[in-house]
Amino acid sequence: MTAIPQGRTRKAALARGVCALVVAGAGVTGCGSDDPDAGTNGVGKLPPAKIHSSTRAAAEAAGTVRLSGAVVSNKRTYKLDMQLKKDGGTGSVASKGVTFRLLRVDEHLFIKADADFWGRQEGKSDDSTSDTAAAGKLEGKYVKVPKGDPAYQQLSVFTDKDVLLDGLLGLQGELATDGHHELNGTRIIRLIGDEGSGGRIDISLEGKPYPLLLVRAGDAGTIRLTDWGKDFSLREPEKDDTVDYGQQLPSS
């Protein structure tokens, strides 16, 4: 075996020592490596379409998620803070200065709001004493939304994990990556549609490739996605706290 010259050995040891100091001092992941995907889940190396399908698959497979932010639909802005799972969801929705809580367990959907919410329902023709009294009785109660009521289909979307994410995770135009970044201490790959005008998704490069931030096309809202896989309690309210109007909500 050919002996390695001592000078070369000392130079190699010195290089390793310098590398160790740089890593310790600057917090970089490696020395002499420019691979931004080193130590990640590898999704960043995939073609854009594959990255998109991978994050969709991860989101679909996850048991739970929390969505917070704003969504613009039909020129109306909804501010959401919803916890979702396969069989329902719970949280708050705000729109036009009114905030209400939604709770869905399987097919049973409930709204909980103050008297102002019920007093401002579309279809009110006046502010009669009877209307005010009725709204007051609903304040703080979980009002069950009948499946046949138009409000059921409109509001249940906010509690349906699969339907909501399927719509939010879409990007318009040609897909492309827009570099490696960091979001709240997590390394991410940024996926964009139509050079950014078609929306953006920041996807985790650590663990499973969950979407962490959505910026919708056309200034249609920004949503943060957190608590992936973190379980939470979901159960129907007590009967004493529930109002059931049967076939249709009042004044809907």
C-alpha positions in Angstrom: 0.0 0.0 0.0 1.3 3.4 -1.0 1.9 5.7 2.0 0.0 9.0 2.0 2.4 12.0 2.4 2.2 13.6 5.8 1.7 17.1 4.2 -1.4 15.9 2.4 -2.8 14.3 5.6 -2.2 17.5 7.5 -4.0 19.6 4.8 -7.0 17.2 4.8 -7.2 17.4 8.6 -7.0 21.2 8.4 -9.8 21.3 5.8 -12.0 19.1 8.0 -11.4 21.4 10.9 -12.3 24.5 9.0 -15.4 22.8 7.7 -16.5 21.9 11.3 -16.0 25.5 12.5 -18.1 26.9 9.6 -20.9 24.4 10.2 -20.9 25.2 14.0 -20.7 28.9 13.5 -23.0 29.5 10.6 -25.5 26.7 11.0 -25.1 25.4 7.4 -26.0 21.8 6.6 -22.8 20.8 5.0 -19.4 21.9 3.9 -18.5 21.9 0.2 -22.1 21.0 -0.8 -24.5 23.3 -2.6 -27.4 20.8 -2.6 -30.4 22.6 -1.1 -32.2 19.3 -0.8 -29.6 17.7 1.4 -31.3 16.2 4.5 -34.8 16.9 3.2 -37.7 14.6 2.2 -36.5 14.9 -1.4 -39.6 16.5 -2.8 -37.7 19.5 -4.0 -35.8 17.4 -6.6 -39.1 16.3 -8.3 -40.6 18.0 -11.4 -43.2 20.7 -10.5 -46.2 18.5 -11.5 -44.9 15.7 -9.3 -44.4 18.1 -6.4 -47.9 19.2 -6.7 -49.4 15.7 -6.8 -47.2 14.7 -3.8 -48.4 17.5 -1.6 -52.0 16.8 -2.6 -51.6 13.2 -1.7 -50.0 14.1 1.6 -52.8 16.5 2.5 -55.5 14.0 1.5 -53.9 11.2 3.6 -53.5 13.4 6.7 -56.1 12.8 9.4 -56.4 16.5 10.5 -55.3 20.0 9.7 -55.9 23.6 10.8 -56.7 26.3 8.3 -56.4 30.0 9.2 -56.5 33.1 7.0 -58.8 34.6 4.4 -60.6 33.3 1.3 -62.3 35.5 -1.3 -65.3 33.9 -3.0 -67.8 35.7 -5.2 -66.3 39.1 -4.2 -66.9 38.3 -0.5 -64.1 37.7 2.0 -64.3 35.0 4.6 -61.8 34.9 7.4 -61.4 31.3 8.6 -59.9 29.5 11.6 -61.0 25.9 11.2 -59.9 22.6 12.5 -60.8 19.8 10.1 -60.8 16.0 10.1 -62.3 13.3 8.0 -65.7 13.3 9.7 -66.2 17.0 10.3 -64.7 20.2 11.6 -65.1 23.1 14.0 -64.0 26.7 14.2 -64.9 30.2 13.3 -65.9 32.1 10.1 -66.1 35.9 9.8 -67.7 37.8 7.0 -69.0 41.4 6.6 -68.3 42.2 10.2 -70.1 39.2 11.6 -68.4 36.2 13.2 -70.0 32.8 13.8 -68.9 29.3 14.8 -69.4 26.2 12.7 -69.5 22.7 14.0 -70.1 19.6 11.9 -70.0 16.0 13.2 -70.7 13.6 10.3 -73.7 15.0 8.6 -74.9 17.2 11.4 -74.1 20.8 11.0 -74.5 23.5 13.6 -74.1 27.3 13.7 -73.4 29.2 16.9 -73.7 33.0 16.8 -74.8 36.1 18.6 -78.1 37.9 18.2 -76.6 40.3 15.7 -75.8 37.5 13.3 -79.4 36.2 13.4 -80.8 39.6 13.1 -78.9 40.3 10.0 -79.8 37.2 8.1 -80.8 37.9 4.4 -84.5 38.1 3.9 -85.2 40.2 7.0 -87.7 42.9 5.9 -87.8 44.9 9.2 -86.5 45.1 12.7 -89.7 44.1 14.4 -89.9 43.3 18.1 -90.7 39.7 17.4 -87.6 39.3 15.1 -85.4 40.9 17.8 -86.8 38.5 20.4 -86.3 35.5 18.2 -82.7 36.5 17.4 -82.1 36.9 21.2 -83.3 33.3 21.9 -80.8 32.0 19.4 -77.8 33.8 20.8 -75.2 31.5 22.1 -77.1 28.4 21.0 -76.0 25.7 18.5 -78.6 26.0 15.8 -78.8 22.8 13.8 -78.8 23.4 10.0 -81.2 21.2 8.1 -79.7 19.4 5.2 -82.5 20.7 3.0 -81.7 24.3 3.8 -79.7 26.3 1.3 -77.3 27.4 4.1 -76.3 23.8 4.7 -74.5 23.4 1.4 -73.0 26.8 1.5 -71.6 26.5 5.1 -70.7 22.8 5.2 -67.9 23.4 2.7 -66.0 25.2 5.4 -66.1 22.1 7.5 -65.2 19.5 4.8 -61.5 18.8 4.7 -61.3 17.1 1.4 -63.6 19.5 -0.5 -62.0 22.6 0.9 -58.4 21.5 0.3 -59.2 20.2 -3.2 -60.3 23.7 -4.1 -57.5 25.6 -2.3 -54.6 23.5 -3.5 -55.3 24.2 -7.2 -52.8 26.3 -9.1 -53.6 28.0 -12.5 -51.3 27.9 -15.5 -48.0 26.2 -16.0 -46.4 24.9 -12.8 -42.9 25.9 -11.8 -40.7 25.9 -8.7 -39.6 29.3 -7.3 -36.7 28.3 -5.1 -36.0 26.9 -1.7 -37.0 29.1 1.2 -37.7 28.9 5.0 -41.1 29.4 6.6 -41.3 29.7 10.4 -38.1 27.7 10.7 -39.1 24.9 8.3 -37.4 24.5 5.0 -39.9 24.7 2.1 -40.0 24.4 -1.7 -42.1 27.1 -3.4 -44.5 26.0 -6.2 -46.1 28.6 -8.4 -48.6 28.7 -11.2 -48.3 30.9 -14.3 -45.1 32.6 -13.0 -46.8 33.5 -9.7 -50.0 35.0 -11.0 -51.7 31.6 -10.9 -51.2 31.1 -7.2 -48.5 29.8 -4.9 -48.0 26.9 -2.4 -45.1 26.6 0.1 -44.5 22.9 0.7 -42.6 21.4 3.6 -39.2 19.8 2.8 -39.1 18.3 6.3 -41.1 15.2 7.1 -44.1 14.7 4.9 -44.6 17.2 2.0 -47.5 19.1 3.6 -48.6 22.4 2.1 -47.9 25.1 4.7 -49.0 28.3 3.0 -51.4 29.0 0.1 -51.5 32.3 -1.8 -54.5 32.0 -4.1 -54.5 33.4 -7.7 -56.1 36.8 -8.3 -55.7 38.0 -4.7 -58.3 35.5 -3.6 -56.8 35.0 -0.2 -54.0 33.6 1.8 -54.3 30.5 4.0 -51.9 29.0 6.5 -52.1 25.2 7.1 -50.8 23.9 10.5 -51.3 21.1 13.0 -51.1 18.4 10.3 -52.0 15.1 12.0 -52.7 16.7 15.4 -55.9 15.2 16.7 -58.7 17.2 18.4 -62.1 16.5 20.0 -65.2 16.6 17.7 -68.6 15.9 19.2 -72.1 17.2 19.0 -73.2 19.9 21.5 -75.4 19.0 24.4 -79.2 19.0 23.8 -79.7 21.8 26.2 -77.4 24.0 24.1 -79.0 23.1 20.8 -81.9 24.5 18.8 -83.4 22.3 16.0 -85.7 24.1 13.6 -86.5 20.9 11.6 -86.8 21.5 7.8 -85.6 25.1 7.4 -83.7 27.8 9.3 -85.7 30.9 10.3 -85.7 33.7 7.6 -83.1 31.9 5.4 
